[in-house]
Amino acid sequence: GWDEGRVYYSDPIARDGEERSRSSVLRVFGEFLREYRENNTFPYREQLRRRYNLNQYWIEVDLDHLNAFKEEAFEALQKNPGEAMPLFEEAATNLARDTIVGEGETVQQIQVILKASSRPHQLRQLGSAHVGHLVKVPGIVISASTTKAKATLLTIQCRNCRTAKPFPVNPGLGGAQLPRKCDRVPLNTDEQPCPLDPYQILPDKSICVDQQTLKLQESPDMVPTGEMPRHVLLTVDRYLADRLIPGVRATVIGIFSIFGDKSKTTTAVAIRSPYLRVLGIQRDATGPGRSKNIFTPDDEEEFLSLARAPDTYERIVRSVAPSIYGSDDIKRSVACLLFGGSTKVLPDNTRLRGDINVLLLGDPGTAKSQMLKFVEQVAPVGVYTSGKGSSAAGLTASVIRDSSSREFYLEGGAMVLADGGVVCIDEFDKMREQDRVAIHEAMEQQTISIAKAGITTTLNSRTSVLAAANSVFGRWDDTKSTNENVEFQTTILSRFDLIFVVKDEHNEARDKMMARHVLNVHARAAEVQQQPGELTVAFLKRYIEYCRSRCGPRLSSGARDKLRNHFVQIRAETRKQETEREERSAIPITVRQLEALVRVSESLAKMSLQPFVTEQNVDEAIRLFKVSTLDAALSGSVAGAEGLGDAASMDELIKVENHIKKRFAIGSRLSETRLLADLGAKNYSEAMVRKVIAIMLRRGELVHQMQRRVLYRVR
């Protein structure tokens, strides 16, 4: 080969300089782990010894400490983490060998996990300039793959000459390209060289680590209006694997890298997909998937002064959706929903929910959706969705098959992503019945159980639900009972703590006040209008987070007695009303409603940071319950129920039902208007015919089709 005219050279100076630089960085990392002091202790030496003795071969390093110890080492790690991190882990392993492991024992490889208090990058700010650099990104984990074995050092063997050698593999999603030629040099000219691609992998002699792939999505409050949330792939290995599940909010530190995506068939060789090789995860272990809220002493003093004020409750209510006129009781219930009650865990690990669910039923044009939008803004974690565009999988969780590995994995829905916050569901009545049933478990047990495609698991859904719905007839009909105005099942209605019937009533004085308020809002939309004593949205949001994290009131003995007596009383009133109507109410009064009163009382005490619920809190909770759920359960005219009062009415109902069944057969369709006209010609009253249709609809014998204009007979 020397006579081919090529120039062969070596640069010992450059190689020596690079080796000297590596050894100096390794020495600095070792000095930092060995000599860094804090309060007359060596935190990293102690941490390494404690974890190593527990067979946990990892150490967590704060980058702020490294920056204070040696700024050059911090800069090297920040700009070139791909080369610096192996040196850092080598330094930690050397420290373990020198200080912990005895003579003759094999030292385990130590993993270095990073944490930092620096300001994070937003996901949509990451670009090509950040490739190869250390970045910190917040978001929500939306999917997690199963843990796999990733080789870090392969042992390869030539099939021809049986020569074996180690072959290092790049970390992350980068693969390995096996050498095409064997390194063995033939001993003489007669010996044939090894053929092309001779190497095979010896799995038993290779070194592997656990690796998991995650998908991190932007937080909902970080997504600009009208844009889709972006996501990025994460790879975690060794002790970072299996730390995060879908629905958890976390901030990750890692190396922004690129890889060739085999699933995307593209001809452009230079196009690469980005991913994040995670080196550290920061997640609040106590809070429900949220990053830890840090409150300064000034913030706490401001919060405590508000809590000590005598008019705290009124100021908070005035600050809830100030652009909406009136609806004071609804605003009070929304304030209770935002603060929430106290979650209890019993000795047998049974969990009693503290989150409050509220349903707004009634006429269009009563600012229900506007209230939901405000709650989405002010809640610590808020997710807004519409009933018509929401499926059961989108609300709870879905099982997705990965296009490349063909494996199934979970993606959390709205109620999982809003863990620790509020889900606002608009147009609740437009949801399909099978989709609505899917959130039963999430609303009471606050978990979502999945058993499909070989995946059996339970996800947390510790969230409040604020839902808005119209009645069956569009507007609320006072001549009919609640049963006829509402088409929800009793099972879903009993899970709502407070149910409000919102009516658009005609009142000249109130209409004038409302018109003045709405016109003022439109005229001064650009101005910041804050009434005296009103809290800003940002301050209210921070105060809600503070109260939810620091206060968990319990019932006093006087409050318990008052709640017990009141519950017995309202059960008796409901039973009396049901006896008079000779039908069960669509909105039941059960033990769940007693728990609802407890939760509302606790939330009222939490607004003032009180340790115990007072009798005044219970009185206000009972008043709210009476004007909401109890009023809705007992509303409607007595005659307008099913009208089964006397035998004559019963006979007439049976005759009308027989005529309807004769009029169209099972499996056929008929216009509701046509049916009313035909039976009207037979001298049956329209009210009686509508009543029979409602009964048959409730029994499932008829269903509405084509925007409720056509009746279809099922059985």
KARAVEN-V831962 format. One line per field, one symbol per residue. ss: DSSP state (H for helix, E for strand, L for the rest). burial: + if it has 9 or more other C-alpha atoms within 8 Angstrom, else -. A space follows every 10 residues. Layout:
ss: ???
burial: ???
This chain:
ss: LHHHLLLLLL LHHHHHHHHH HHHHHHHHHH HHHHHLLELL ELHHHHHHHH HHHLLLLEEE EEHHHHHHHL HHHHHHHHHL HHHHHHHHHH HHHHHHHHHL LLLLLLLLLL EEEEELLLLL ELHHHLLHHH LLLEEEEEEE EEEELLLEEE EEEEEEEELL LLLEEEEELL LLLLLLLLLL LLLLLLLLLL LLLLLLLLEE ELHHHLEEEE EEEEEEELLH HHLLLLLLLL EEEEEEEHHH LLLLLLLLEE EEEEEEEEEL LLLLLLLLLL LLEEEEEEEE EELLLLLLLL LLLLLLHHHH HHHHHHHHLL LHHHHHHHHL LLLLLLLHHH HHHHHHHHHL LLLEELLLLL EELLLLLEEE EELLLLLHHH HHHHHHHHLL LEEEEELLLL LHHHHLEEEE ELLLLLLEEE EELHHHHLLL LEEEEELHHH LLHHHHHLLH HHHHLLEEEE EELLEEEEEE LLLEEEEEEL ELLELLLLLL LHHHHLLLLH HHHLLLLEEE EELLLLLHHH HHHHHHHHHH HHHLLLLLLL LLLLLLHHHH HHHHHHHHHH LLLEELHHHH HHHHHHHHHH HHHHHHHHHH HLLLLLLLLL HHHHHHHHHH HHHHHHHLLL LEELHHHHHH HHHHHHHHHH HHHHLLLLLL LLLLLLHHHH HHHHHHHHHH HHHLLLLLEE EHHHHHHHHH HLLLLHHHHH HHHHHHHHHL LEEEELLLLE EEELL
burial: ---------- ---------- -+--++++++ ++++-+---- -++++-+++- ++----+++- +++--++--+ +-++-+++++ +--++-++++ +++++++--- +--------+ +++++----+ +++--+---+ ++++++++++ +++++-+--- ++++++++-- --------+- ---------- ++-------- ---+--+++- -+---+-+++ +++++++++- --+-----+- ++++++++-+ +---++++++ +++++++++- ---------- ---+++++++ ++++--++++ +--------+ --+--++--- -++-++++++ +--+------ ++++++++++ +++------- ++++++++++ ++++-+-+-- ++++++-+++ ++++++++-+ -+-++++++- -+-----+++ ++++++++++ +++++++++- +---++-+++ +++-++++-+ ----+---++ ++++++++++ ++-+++---+ +++++++--+ -+++++++++ ++-------- +--+--++-- +--------- ---++----+ +-++++++-- ++++++--++ -++---+--+ +--+--++-- +---+++++- -+++-+++++ ++++++++++ +++++-++-+ ++-+++++++ ++++-++--+ +-------++ --+--++-++ ---+----++ ++--++--++ ---+---++- +++++++--+ +++++---++ ++++-
